Amino acid sequence: MPQALAGLRLDQALARLFPQYSRTRLQVWLREGAIALDARPATARQTVIGGEQVRLVPPPLPDAAAPQAEKMPLAIVYEDADILVIDKPAGLVVHPGAGVHRGTLLNALLAHAPQLGGLPRAGIVHRLDRDTSGLLVVAKTLEAQTSLVRQLAERSMQRVYLAVVHGVPSAGGTIDQPIGRDLRSRTRMAITRRGREARTRYQVVERFDAAALIECRLETGRTHQIRVHLQHLGYPIVGDPVYRRGASARISFGRQALHARELSLAHPRSGEPMTWRAPLPADMKRLIATLRRA
């Protein structure tokens, strides 16, 4: 258990260590004995001291609910025995849910590497929104998954995004605003005092007439973080259908113009620092070219 989580209740720490699972599900698994701390049964209320060994063996899903393998093209940037780095196209859902049960990245991963069926979420440790393109890392072993989740929890995994926004920021800076569920709409996130800590660093890469290309570096990884933070700042992402307050009708785009350009982490087995970069997809290149001409 990372030292950064010391002092938290175990269920709170597990929710940060395994963000792919809900806190409610983790509490159920604790009661069922599917999670052990230092090889002993654990309870949700006990306090984390840091340095404990966590063992999570999720109960198998009923066969009818188990995701099915589907052969689909994957843009593989890097692969070895431990990890897989994907350049996800816009429009691809990462894993099943909310009425989407087939045609997801998870289904494609199960076809590419069937052993991933033995890992939680087929090794997926972080998400990209359906209409966000770019880099995403997948673990191929339980040990690699534990390492990657720990790096996310400790904020040592670096993720850099490019976004085209409405408006022209005068300078870069840091957005430090907590994010939580929007009480008026449970499918949206919002800036709220009841939310969790969220920080995004940004800088202007290029300015246009009524828009700008900016680079965002995540210091935390909340749901919809960049989209919510940029809208809060007054510069919503071009094409974002949800967080569009302040958007100009002069610029349109078929999705949110957001791309996960760079990913840096320590290799789970060797500890070697590794970095990958994904070029902008064609639709964002065309958008930027149009803005330059304007």
Contacts in CASP RR format, 6 or more apart in sequence:
PFRMAT RR
TARGET T0000
AUTHOR 0000-0000-0000
METHOD contacts of the structure
MODEL  1
MPQALAGLRLDQALARLFPQYSRTRLQVWLREGAIALDARPATARQTVIG
GEQVRLVPPPLPDAAAPQAEKMPLAIVYEDADILVIDKPAGLVVHPGAGV
HRGTLLNALLAHAPQLGGLPRAGIVHRLDRDTSGLLVVAKTLEAQTSLVR
QLAERSMQRVYLAVVHGVPSAGGTIDQPIGRDLRSRTRMAITRRGREART
RYQVVERFDAAALIECRLETGRTHQIRVHLQHLGYPIVGDPVYRRGASAR
ISFGRQALHARELSLAHPRSGEPMTWRAPLPADMKRLIATLRRA
1 13 0 8 1.000
1 17 0 8 1.000
1 37 0 8 1.000
1 48 0 8 1.000
1 49 0 8 1.000
1 50 0 8 1.000
1 51 0 8 1.000
1 52 0 8 1.000
1 53 0 8 1.000
1 54 0 8 1.000
2 17 0 8 1.000
2 50 0 8 1.000
2 51 0 8 1.000
2 150 0 8 1.000
2 153 0 8 1.000
2 154 0 8 1.000
3 50 0 8 1.000
3 51 0 8 1.000
4 153 0 8 1.000
4 154 0 8 1.000
4 155 0 8 1.000
5 13 0 8 1.000
5 16 0 8 1.000
5 17 0 8 1.000
5 48 0 8 1.000
5 50 0 8 1.000
5 153 0 8 1.000
6 48 0 8 1.000
6 49 0 8 1.000
6 50 0 8 1.000
7 13 0 8 1.000
7 47 0 8 1.000
7 48 0 8 1.000
7 49 0 8 1.000
8 16 0 8 1.000
8 47 0 8 1.000
8 48 0 8 1.000
9 44 0 8 1.000
9 45 0 8 1.000
9 46 0 8 1.000
9 47 0 8 1.000
9 48 0 8 1.000
10 30 0 8 1.000
10 37 0 8 1.000
10 42 0 8 1.000
10 43 0 8 1.000
10 44 0 8 1.000
10 45 0 8 1.000
10 46 0 8 1.000
10 47 0 8 1.000
10 48 0 8 1.000
11 23 0 8 1.000
11 26 0 8 1.000
11 27 0 8 1.000
11 30 0 8 1.000
11 44 0 8 1.000
11 45 0 8 1.000
12 23 0 8 1.000
13 48 0 8 1.000
14 21 0 8 1.000
14 23 0 8 1.000
14 26 0 8 1.000
14 30 0 8 1.000
14 35 0 8 1.000
14 54 0 8 1.000
14 56 0 8 1.000
15 21 0 8 1.000
15 22 0 8 1.000
15 23 0 8 1.000
15 26 0 8 1.000
16 153 0 8 1.000
17 54 0 8 1.000
17 149 0 8 1.000
17 150 0 8 1.000
17 153 0 8 1.000
18 26 0 8 1.000
18 56 0 8 1.000
18 120 0 8 1.000
18 149 0 8 1.000
19 125 0 8 1.000
19 126 0 8 1.000
19 149 0 8 1.000
19 152 0 8 1.000
20 120 0 8 1.000
20 121 0 8 1.000
20 124 0 8 1.000
20 125 0 8 1.000
20 127 0 8 1.000
21 58 0 8 1.000
21 120 0 8 1.000
26 35 0 8 1.000
26 44 0 8 1.000
27 44 0 8 1.000
29 35 0 8 1.000
29 56 0 8 1.000
29 58 0 8 1.000
29 59 0 8 1.000
30 42 0 8 1.000
30 43 0 8 1.000
30 44 0 8 1.000
31 44 0 8 1.000
32 59 0 8 1.000
33 41 0 8 1.000
34 56 0 8 1.000
34 57 0 8 1.000
34 58 0 8 1.000
34 59 0 8 1.000
35 42 0 8 1.000
35 54 0 8 1.000
35 55 0 8 1.000
35 56 0 8 1.000
35 57 0 8 1.000
36 42 0 8 1.000
36 54 0 8 1.000
36 55 0 8 1.000
37 46 0 8 1.000
37 52 0 8 1.000
37 53 0 8 1.000
37 54 0 8 1.000
37 55 0 8 1.000
38 52 0 8 1.000
38 53 0 8 1.000
39 53 0 8 1.000
39 55 0 8 1.000
54 146 0 8 1.000
56 120 0 8 1.000
58 120 0 8 1.000
60 66 0 8 1.000
67 95 0 8 1.000
67 96 0 8 1.000
67 101 0 8 1.000
67 104 0 8 1.000
67 106 0 8 1.000
67 107 0 8 1.000
67 110 0 8 1.000
67 122 0 8 1.000
68 102 0 8 1.000
68 107 0 8 1.000
68 110 0 8 1.000
69 107 0 8 1.000
69 110 0 8 1.000
69 111 0 8 1.000
69 114 0 8 1.000
70 102 0 8 1.000
70 103 0 8 1.000
70 107 0 8 1.000
70 108 0 8 1.000
70 110 0 8 1.000
70 111 0 8 1.000
71 108 0 8 1.000
71 111 0 8 1.000
72 103 0 8 1.000
72 107 0 8 1.000
72 108 0 8 1.000
72 111 0 8 1.000
73 108 0 8 1.000
74 86 0 8 1.000
74 108 0 8 1.000
74 109 0 8 1.000
74 112 0 8 1.000
75 86 0 8 1.000
75 87 0 8 1.000
75 88 0 8 1.000
75 89 0 8 1.000
76 84 0 8 1.000
76 85 0 8 1.000
76 86 0 8 1.000
76 87 0 8 1.000
77 85 0 8 1.000
77 86 0 8 1.000
77 87 0 8 1.000
77 135 0 8 1.000
77 276 0 8 1.000
77 278 0 8 1.000
78 84 0 8 1.000
78 85 0 8 1.000
78 274 0 8 1.000
78 276 0 8 1.000
79 85 0 8 1.000
81 140 0 8 1.000
81 141 0 8 1.000
81 269 0 8 1.000
82 139 0 8 1.000
82 140 0 8 1.000
82 141 0 8 1.000
82 143 0 8 1.000
82 144 0 8 1.000
82 267 0 8 1.000
82 268 0 8 1.000
82 269 0 8 1.000
83 137 0 8 1.000
83 138 0 8 1.000
83 139 0 8 1.000
83 140 0 8 1.000
83 144 0 8 1.000
83 148 0 8 1.000
83 267 0 8 1.000
83 268 0 8 1.000
84 109 0 8 1.000
84 112 0 8 1.000
84 113 0 8 1.000
84 137 0 8 1.000
84 138 0 8 1.000
84 139 0 8 1.000
84 140 0 8 1.000
85 135 0 8 1.000
85 136 0 8 1.000
85 137 0 8 1.000
85 138 0 8 1.000
85 263 0 8 1.000
85 276 0 8 1.000
86 105 0 8 1.000
86 135 0 8 1.000
86 136 0 8 1.000
86 137 0 8 1.000
86 138 0 8 1.000
87 133 0 8 1.000
87 134 0 8 1.000
87 135 0 8 1.000
87 278 0 8 1.000
88 94 0 8 1.000
88 105 0 8 1.000
88 128 0 8 1.000
88 132 0 8 1.000
88 133 0 8 1.000
88 134 0 8 1.000
88 135 0 8 1.000
88 136 0 8 1.000
88 260 0 8 1.000
89 133 0 8 1.000
89 134 0 8 1.000
89 281 0 8 1.000
90 130 0 8 1.000
90 131 0 8 1.000
90 132 0 8 1.000
90 133 0 8 1.000
90 255 0 8 1.000
90 281 0 8 1.000
90 283 0 8 1.000
91 130 0 8 1.000
91 131 0 8 1.000
91 255 0 8 1.000
92 103 0 8 1.000
92 104 0 8 1.000
92 105 0 8 1.000
92 130 0 8 1.000
93 100 0 8 1.000
93 103 0 8 1.000
93 104 0 8 1.000
93 105 0 8 1.000
93 130 0 8 1.000
94 104 0 8 1.000
94 105 0 8 1.000
94 106 0 8 1.000
94 124 0 8 1.000
94 127 0 8 1.000
94 128 0 8 1.000
94 130 0 8 1.000
94 136 0 8 1.000
95 104 0 8 1.000
95 105 0 8 1.000
95 106 0 8 1.000
95 121 0 8 1.000
95 122 0 8 1.000
95 124 0 8 1.000
95 127 0 8 1.000
96 102 0 8 1.000
96 104 0 8 1.000
96 106 0 8 1.000
96 107 0 8 1.000
105 124 0 8 1.000
105 136 0 8 1.000
106 121 0 8 1.000
106 122 0 8 1.000
106 124 0 8 1.000
109 116 0 8 1.000
109 122 0 8 1.000
109 123 0 8 1.000
109 124 0 8 1.000
109 138 0 8 1.000
110 116 0 8 1.000
110 117 0 8 1.000
110 122 0 8 1.000
113 140 0 8 1.000
115 140 0 8 1.000
116 122 0 8 1.000
116 123 0 8 1.000
116 138 0 8 1.000
116 140 0 8 1.000
119 139 0 8 1.000
119 140 0 8 1.000
119 141 0 8 1.000
119 142 0 8 1.000
119 145 0 8 1.000
120 145 0 8 1.000
122 138 0 8 1.000
123 138 0 8 1.000
123 139 0 8 1.000
123 140 0 8 1.000
123 145 0 8 1.000
124 136 0 8 1.000
124 138 0 8 1.000
125 137 0 8 1.000
125 138 0 8 1.000
125 139 0 8 1.000
125 145 0 8 1.000
125 148 0 8 1.000
125 149 0 8 1.000
125 152 0 8 1.000
126 136 0 8 1.000
126 137 0 8 1.000
126 152 0 8 1.000
126 159 0 8 1.000
126 221 0 8 1.000
127 136 0 8 1.000
128 134 0 8 1.000
128 136 0 8 1.000
128 260 0 8 1.000
129 224 0 8 1.000
129 227 0 8 1.000
129 256 0 8 1.000
129 258 0 8 1.000
131 255 0 8 1.000
131 256 0 8 1.000
131 258 0 8 1.000
132 256 0 8 1.000
132 258 0 8 1.000
132 259 0 8 1.000
132 260 0 8 1.000
133 258 0 8 1.000
133 259 0 8 1.000
133 260 0 8 1.000
133 278 0 8 1.000
133 281 0 8 1.000
133 284 0 8 1.000
134 259 0 8 1.000
134 260 0 8 1.000
134 261 0 8 1.000
134 278 0 8 1.000
134 281 0 8 1.000
135 159 0 8 1.000
135 260 0 8 1.000
135 261 0 8 1.000
135 262 0 8 1.000
135 263 0 8 1.000
135 276 0 8 1.000
135 277 0 8 1.000
135 278 0 8 1.000
136 260 0 8 1.000
136 263 0 8 1.000
137 148 0 8 1.000
137 263 0 8 1.000
137 265 0 8 1.000
139 145 0 8 1.000
139 147 0 8 1.000
139 148 0 8 1.000
139 268 0 8 1.000
141 268 0 8 1.000
143 268 0 8 1.000
143 269 0 8 1.000
144 268 0 8 1.000
144 269 0 8 1.000
146 268 0 8 1.000
147 266 0 8 1.000
147 268 0 8 1.000
148 157 0 8 1.000
148 265 0 8 1.000
148 268 0 8 1.000
151 157 0 8 1.000
151 265 0 8 1.000
151 266 0 8 1.000
152 221 0 8 1.000
155 219 0 8 1.000
155 220 0 8 1.000
156 265 0 8 1.000
156 266 0 8 1.000
157 263 0 8 1.000
157 264 0 8 1.000
157 265 0 8 1.000
158 217 0 8 1.000
158 262 0 8 1.000
158 263 0 8 1.000
158 264 0 8 1.000
158 265 0 8 1.000
159 217 0 8 1.000
159 218 0 8 1.000
159 260 0 8 1.000
159 262 0 8 1.000
159 263 0 8 1.000
159 264 0 8 1.000
160 215 0 8 1.000
160 216 0 8 1.000
160 217 0 8 1.000
160 218 0 8 1.000
160 260 0 8 1.000
160 261 0 8 1.000
160 262 0 8 1.000
160 263 0 8 1.000
161 215 0 8 1.000
161 216 0 8 1.000
161 217 0 8 1.000
161 218 0 8 1.000
161 226 0 8 1.000
161 258 0 8 1.000
161 259 0 8 1.000
161 260 0 8 1.000
161 261 0 8 1.000
162 205 0 8 1.000
162 213 0 8 1.000
162 214 0 8 1.000
162 215 0 8 1.000
162 216 0 8 1.000
162 258 0 8 1.000
162 259 0 8 1.000
162 261 0 8 1.000
162 280 0 8 1.000
162 284 0 8 1.000
163 213 0 8 1.000
163 214 0 8 1.000
163 216 0 8 1.000
163 226 0 8 1.000
163 230 0 8 1.000
163 237 0 8 1.000
163 256 0 8 1.000
163 257 0 8 1.000
163 258 0 8 1.000
163 259 0 8 1.000
164 211 0 8 1.000
164 212 0 8 1.000
164 213 0 8 1.000
164 214 0 8 1.000
164 237 0 8 1.000
164 238 0 8 1.000
164 253 0 8 1.000
164 257 0 8 1.000
164 284 0 8 1.000
164 287 0 8 1.000
164 288 0 8 1.000
164 291 0 8 1.000
165 211 0 8 1.000
165 212 0 8 1.000
165 214 0 8 1.000
165 230 0 8 1.000
165 235 0 8 1.000
165 236 0 8 1.000
165 237 0 8 1.000
165 238 0 8 1.000
165 257 0 8 1.000
166 210 0 8 1.000
166 211 0 8 1.000
166 235 0 8 1.000
166 236 0 8 1.000
166 237 0 8 1.000
166 238 0 8 1.000
166 246 0 8 1.000
166 247 0 8 1.000
166 248 0 8 1.000
166 251 0 8 1.000
167 210 0 8 1.000
167 211 0 8 1.000
167 212 0 8 1.000
167 234 0 8 1.000
167 235 0 8 1.000
167 248 0 8 1.000
168 204 0 8 1.000
168 207 0 8 1.000
168 208 0 8 1.000
168 210 0 8 1.000
168 211 0 8 1.000
168 212 0 8 1.000
169 202 0 8 1.000
169 204 0 8 1.000
169 212 0 8 1.000
169 214 0 8 1.000
169 233 0 8 1.000
169 235 0 8 1.000
171 204 0 8 1.000
172 202 0 8 1.000
172 203 0 8 1.000
172 204 0 8 1.000
172 214 0 8 1.000
173 201 0 8 1.000
173 202 0 8 1.000
173 203 0 8 1.000
174 199 0 8 1.000
174 200 0 8 1.000
174 201 0 8 1.000
174 202 0 8 1.000
175 198 0 8 1.000
175 199 0 8 1.000
175 200 0 8 1.000
175 201 0 8 1.000
175 202 0 8 1.000
175 229 0 8 1.000
175 230 0 8 1.000
175 232 0 8 1.000
175 233 0 8 1.000
176 198 0 8 1.000
176 199 0 8 1.000
177 191 0 8 1.000
177 198 0 8 1.000
177 229 0 8 1.000
177 232 0 8 1.000
178 191 0 8 1.000
178 192 0 8 1.000
178 193 0 8 1.000
178 194 0 8 1.000
178 195 0 8 1.000
178 196 0 8 1.000
178 197 0 8 1.000
178 198 0 8 1.000
179 189 0 8 1.000
179 190 0 8 1.000
179 191 0 8 1.000
179 192 0 8 1.000
179 195 0 8 1.000
179 196 0 8 1.000
179 198 0 8 1.000
179 222 0 8 1.000
179 223 0 8 1.000
179 224 0 8 1.000
179 225 0 8 1.000
179 228 0 8 1.000
179 229 0 8 1.000
180 189 0 8 1.000
180 190 0 8 1.000
180 192 0 8 1.000
180 194 0 8 1.000
180 195 0 8 1.000
180 196 0 8 1.000
180 222 0 8 1.000
181 188 0 8 1.000
181 189 0 8 1.000
181 190 0 8 1.000
181 192 0 8 1.000
182 188 0 8 1.000
182 189 0 8 1.000
182 190 0 8 1.000
182 192 0 8 1.000
183 190 0 8 1.000
183 192 0 8 1.000
188 224 0 8 1.000
188 242 0 8 1.000
188 243 0 8 1.000
189 222 0 8 1.000
189 223 0 8 1.000
189 224 0 8 1.000
189 225 0 8 1.000
189 228 0 8 1.000
190 228 0 8 1.000
191 228 0 8 1.000
191 232 0 8 1.000
196 220 0 8 1.000
196 222 0 8 1.000
197 220 0 8 1.000
198 220 0 8 1.000
198 221 0 8 1.000
198 222 0 8 1.000
198 225 0 8 1.000
198 228 0 8 1.000
198 229 0 8 1.000
199 219 0 8 1.000
199 220 0 8 1.000
200 216 0 8 1.000
200 217 0 8 1.000
200 218 0 8 1.000
200 219 0 8 1.000
200 220 0 8 1.000
200 225 0 8 1.000
200 226 0 8 1.000
200 229 0 8 1.000
200 230 0 8 1.000
201 216 0 8 1.000
201 217 0 8 1.000
201 219 0 8 1.000
202 214 0 8 1.000
202 215 0 8 1.000
202 216 0 8 1.000
202 217 0 8 1.000
202 230 0 8 1.000
203 214 0 8 1.000
203 215 0 8 1.000
204 212 0 8 1.000
204 213 0 8 1.000
204 214 0 8 1.000
205 212 0 8 1.000
205 213 0 8 1.000
205 214 0 8 1.000
205 215 0 8 1.000
206 212 0 8 1.000
206 213 0 8 1.000
206 288 0 8 1.000
208 291 0 8 1.000
208 292 0 8 1.000
208 294 0 8 1.000
209 291 0 8 1.000
209 294 0 8 1.000
210 248 0 8 1.000
210 250 0 8 1.000
210 251 0 8 1.000
211 238 0 8 1.000
211 251 0 8 1.000
211 291 0 8 1.000
212 235 0 8 1.000
213 288 0 8 1.000
214 230 0 8 1.000
214 235 0 8 1.000
215 261 0 8 1.000
216 226 0 8 1.000
216 230 0 8 1.000
218 225 0 8 1.000
218 226 0 8 1.000
222 228 0 8 1.000
224 242 0 8 1.000
224 243 0 8 1.000
226 237 0 8 1.000
226 258 0 8 1.000
227 236 0 8 1.000
227 237 0 8 1.000
227 240 0 8 1.000
227 242 0 8 1.000
227 243 0 8 1.000
227 256 0 8 1.000
227 258 0 8 1.000
228 243 0 8 1.000
230 236 0 8 1.000
230 237 0 8 1.000
230 243 0 8 1.000
231 237 0 8 1.000
231 240 0 8 1.000
231 243 0 8 1.000
231 244 0 8 1.000
231 245 0 8 1.000
231 246 0 8 1.000
234 245 0 8 1.000
234 246 0 8 1.000
236 243 0 8 1.000
236 244 0 8 1.000
236 245 0 8 1.000
236 246 0 8 1.000
236 247 0 8 1.000
237 243 0 8 1.000
237 256 0 8 1.000
237 257 0 8 1.000
237 258 0 8 1.000
238 247 0 8 1.000
238 251 0 8 1.000
238 252 0 8 1.000
238 253 0 8 1.000
238 256 0 8 1.000
238 257 0 8 1.000
238 287 0 8 1.000
239 247 0 8 1.000
239 252 0 8 1.000
239 253 0 8 1.000
239 254 0 8 1.000
239 255 0 8 1.000
239 256 0 8 1.000
239 257 0 8 1.000
240 247 0 8 1.000
240 256 0 8 1.000
240 258 0 8 1.000
241 256 0 8 1.000
251 291 0 8 1.000
253 283 0 8 1.000
253 287 0 8 1.000
254 283 0 8 1.000
255 283 0 8 1.000
257 284 0 8 1.000
257 287 0 8 1.000
259 278 0 8 1.000
259 280 0 8 1.000
259 281 0 8 1.000
259 284 0 8 1.000
260 278 0 8 1.000
261 277 0 8 1.000
261 278 0 8 1.000
261 280 0 8 1.000
262 275 0 8 1.000
262 276 0 8 1.000
262 277 0 8 1.000
262 278 0 8 1.000
263 275 0 8 1.000
263 276 0 8 1.000
264 273 0 8 1.000
264 274 0 8 1.000
264 275 0 8 1.000
264 276 0 8 1.000
265 273 0 8 1.000
265 274 0 8 1.000
266 272 0 8 1.000
266 273 0 8 1.000
266 274 0 8 1.000
267 273 0 8 1.000
267 274 0 8 1.000
280 288 0 8 1.000
END
